[in-house]
Amino acid sequence: MSASFRELLKKVGSGTHTGENLTRSEAAAATRLMLQQEATPAQIGAFMIAHRIKRPTAEELAGMLDAYDEIAGKIPVLSSGGNSPVTVFGVPYDARSRTAPVFPITLLLLASMGIPVIFHGGDCMPTKYGIPFVDIWEALGVNYRSLSLTDSQQLLEKTGMGFYYLPQHFPLAHQLVPYREDIGKRPPLATIELIWSPYAGDANLISGFVHPPTEQRFQEVFSLREMQKLITVKGLEGSCDLARNRTGIIGITQPEQEFQRLHLHPETYGLAGRDILLESLDKLREQLTAVIEGKPGELMSAAIWNGGIYLWLCGVCPDLKTGLTKAEELIQAGAVADKLKELQTNLPK
């Protein structure tokens, strides 16, 4: 048993009247002890559920991120530099289970326009047990599972797309995944995954969220840590995919600038509609392939809506209307299909 961890556990697990929040350094220490398995399984499980009930503060989240930055291996900095900053997308690691993701199309669109992108995640995991992105990409002919961090950097260098695979690249964090099943809830580590960058250099972050308090905490974390730019998206199931059946809510936080709130209405641009249900991986592959090939399909409007928004947010297009037009043009011209083929061709053997 870790005596030092027990003292930290007592602070967060003592209840409403006597419990205390951890300082940033204490939260970092607790996270290190969990990652390095110096805390016992009983202590780790107790900490996770106690922290889930208490809810983490921004200072605690910042400390947990500090520990991740200290311990985790990261995708090395691009040697070529590049004209555009790397953009890191943070989505729930337990993935989507109700709605069909169009996220891969968004990434291919951005990369085709010279915006380097990194996304991260693991295998199918609690509590949602959704289809993880590593499985979706494998269905599209891209197997990320065996890539080293150097391989990921080289792929990012060549294609503008990099993937950080938790079991391969951060096994210390991956070994904590079973606790999600044991406690039946997302632990605080599931929150920091949304705002963590697995890239060793400066990056802009785009993070999905569900509940407004999460976004507010992310903004507070931004002020505590040196971050370039944070875009928060109230997306489908906490993802970065914006819905077509409701107003898109986006927040933009930048150093020394006023927080900017965007409300984007798909009906204004003729793109409102129902969000497609997730049926199976095979069906999703068919739907995504139809979009990639420029064929009419259920996901095409969602691909244009999301692609256009991110082309605008990432600075490719001067306004949303232009972004939507550009997204449709790129898909129909085969740019997305070409980028996917480039990704398949450049995968390390």
Residue pairs with C-beta under 8 A, 6 or more apart in sequence:
1 40
1 43
2 33
2 38
2 39
2 40
2 43
4 29
4 33
5 30
5 33
5 34
5 38
5 39
5 43
5 47
6 43
8 22
8 26
8 29
8 30
8 33
8 47
9 30
9 43
9 46
9 47
9 50
11 19
11 20
11 21
11 22
11 26
12 19
12 20
12 21
12 22
12 47
12 50
12 51
12 54
13 19
13 46
13 47
13 50
13 54
14 20
19 54
21 54
21 57
21 59
21 60
22 30
22 57
22 59
22 60
22 63
23 59
23 63
24 59
24 60
24 62
24 63
24 66
24 224
25 63
26 63
27 56
27 59
27 60
27 61
27 62
27 63
27 64
27 66
27 67
28 63
28 64
28 66
28 67
28 70
29 63
29 67
30 39
30 47
30 63
30 64
31 63
31 64
31 66
31 67
31 68
31 189
32 38
32 67
32 70
32 71
33 39
34 44
34 47
34 176
35 67
35 71
35 172
35 173
35 176
36 71
36 172
37 172
37 175
39 47
44 176
44 179
45 179
45 182
45 183
48 179
48 183
48 187
48 188
48 189
49 183
49 185
49 187
51 60
51 187
51 188
52 183
52 185
52 186
52 187
52 188
55 213
56 64
56 188
56 191
56 217
57 217
58 217
58 220
58 221
58 223
58 224
59 224
60 188
61 188
61 191
61 192
61 195
61 217
61 221
62 221
62 224
62 225
64 188
64 189
64 192
65 192
65 195
65 196
65 221
65 225
68 173
68 192
68 196
71 172
72 169
72 170
72 172
72 173
72 198
73 149
73 169
73 170
74 149
74 164
74 197
74 198
74 199
74 200
75 118
75 149
75 152
75 153
75 156
75 162
75 164
75 198
75 199
75 200
76 149
76 150
76 153
76 200
77 199
77 200
77 201
78 86
78 116
78 153
78 156
78 157
78 201
79 157
80 157
82 114
82 116
83 114
84 114
84 115
84 116
84 314
84 315
85 116
85 202
85 203
85 204
85 228
86 116
86 117
86 118
86 156
86 199
86 201
86 202
86 203
86 204
87 110
87 115
87 116
87 117
87 118
87 203
87 204
87 205
87 206
87 314
88 117
88 118
88 119
88 120
88 197
88 198
88 199
88 203
88 204
88 205
88 206
89 103
89 107
89 117
89 118
89 119
89 120
89 206
89 207
89 240
90 120
90 193
90 194
90 195
90 196
90 205
90 206
90 207
90 208
90 240
91 103
91 119
91 121
91 133
91 194
91 208
91 235
91 238
91 239
91 240
92 128
92 130
92 186
92 190
92 193
92 194
92 208
92 237
92 238
92 239
93 121
93 122
93 125
93 132
93 166
93 190
93 193
94 125
94 126
94 127
94 128
94 129
94 130
94 180
94 186
94 190
95 121
95 124
95 125
95 128
95 129
95 130
95 131
95 132
95 133
96 128
96 130
96 131
96 236
96 237
96 239
96 278
97 128
97 129
97 130
97 131
97 237
97 278
98 237
98 277
98 278
99 236
99 237
99 241
99 275
99 276
99 277
99 278
100 275
100 276
100 277
100 278
100 279
100 284
100 287
100 298
100 299
100 302
101 131
101 133
101 136
101 236
101 239
101 241
101 278
101 284
102 241
102 288
102 291
102 299
102 302
102 303
102 306
103 119
103 133
103 239
103 240
103 241
103 306
104 133
104 136
104 137
104 140
104 288
105 288
105 291
105 292
105 299
105 303
105 306
105 307
105 331
105 336
106 240
106 241
106 303
106 306
106 307
106 310
107 117
107 119
107 161
108 161
108 292
108 336
108 339
108 340
108 343
109 307
109 310
109 311
109 327
109 330
109 331
109 335
109 336
109 339
110 117
110 160
110 310
110 311
110 314
110 316
111 117
111 159
111 160
111 161
111 339
112 160
112 330
112 335
112 336
112 338
112 339
113 311
113 316
113 326
113 330
114 160
114 316
115 160
115 314
115 315
115 316
116 156
116 160
116 161
116 162
117 160
117 161
117 162
118 156
118 161
118 162
118 163
118 164
118 197
118 198
118 199
118 203
119 133
119 162
119 163
119 164
120 163
120 164
120 165
120 166
120 193
120 196
120 198
121 132
121 133
121 134
121 164
121 165
121 166
122 132
122 134
122 165
122 166
122 167
122 174
122 177
123 132
123 134
123 135
123 166
123 167
124 130
124 131
124 132
124 135
125 132
125 177
125 180
126 177
126 180
126 181
126 184
127 180
127 181
127 184
127 185
127 186
128 237
130 237
130 278
131 278
131 281
131 284
133 163
134 144
134 145
134 163
134 165
135 281
136 281
136 284
136 285
136 288
137 143
137 144
137 163
138 144
138 145
139 281
139 282
139 284
139 285
140 285
140 288
140 289
140 292
140 340
141 340
141 344
142 340
142 343
142 344
142 347
143 347
144 152
144 163
144 165
145 165
145 167
145 168
146 168
147 155
147 163
147 165
147 168
147 347
147 348
148 168
149 169
151 348
152 162
152 163
152 164
152 169
153 162
154 346
154 348
155 161
155 162
155 163
155 343
155 346
155 347
155 348
156 162
158 342
158 346
159 339
159 342
159 343
159 346
160 339
161 339
161 343
162 199
164 170
164 198
166 173
166 174
166 177
167 174
169 198
170 198
173 189
176 187
176 189
179 187
180 186
180 187
180 190
191 214
191 217
194 207
194 208
194 209
194 214
194 218
194 238
195 205
195 207
195 218
195 221
195 230
197 203
197 205
202 228
203 228
204 228
204 229
204 230
204 231
204 314
205 227
205 228
205 229
205 230
205 231
206 230
206 231
206 232
206 233
206 240
206 310
206 313
207 218
207 230
207 231
207 232
207 233
207 240
208 232
208 233
208 234
208 235
208 238
208 239
208 240
208 241
209 215
209 218
209 232
209 233
209 234
209 235
209 238
210 234
210 237
210 238
215 232
215 234
215 251
218 230
218 232
218 253
219 230
219 232
219 251
219 253
219 259
222 230
222 253
227 255
228 254
228 255
229 252
229 253
229 254
230 251
230 252
230 253
230 254
231 250
231 251
231 252
231 253
231 313
232 250
232 251
232 253
233 239
233 240
233 242
233 248
233 249
233 250
234 248
234 249
234 250
235 241
235 242
235 243
236 242
236 243
236 275
241 302
241 306
242 248
242 250
242 264
242 266
242 305
242 306
242 309
243 266
243 275
244 266
244 271
244 272
244 273
244 274
244 275
244 301
244 302
244 305
245 272
245 273
245 274
245 275
247 263
247 264
247 265
247 266
248 262
248 263
248 264
248 265
248 266
248 309
249 261
249 262
249 263
249 264
250 261
250 262
250 264
250 309
250 313
251 259
251 260
251 261
251 262
252 259
252 260
252 261
252 262
252 313
253 259
264 309
264 320
265 272
266 272
266 273
266 305
269 305
269 320
269 321
269 324
271 301
271 304
271 305
271 324
273 301
275 302
276 287
276 298
276 299
276 302
278 284
287 297
287 298
287 299
288 299
290 296
290 297
290 299
290 300
291 297
291 299
291 300
291 303
291 331
291 336
292 331
292 336
292 337
292 340
293 337
294 331
294 332
294 333
294 334
294 337
300 331
303 327
303 331
304 324
304 327
304 328
304 331
305 324
307 323
307 324
307 327
307 330
307 331
308 317
308 320
308 323
308 324
308 325
308 326
308 327
308 328
309 320
309 323
309 324
310 323
311 317
311 323
311 326
311 327
312 318
312 319
312 320
312 322
312 323
316 323
316 326
317 323
317 326
330 336
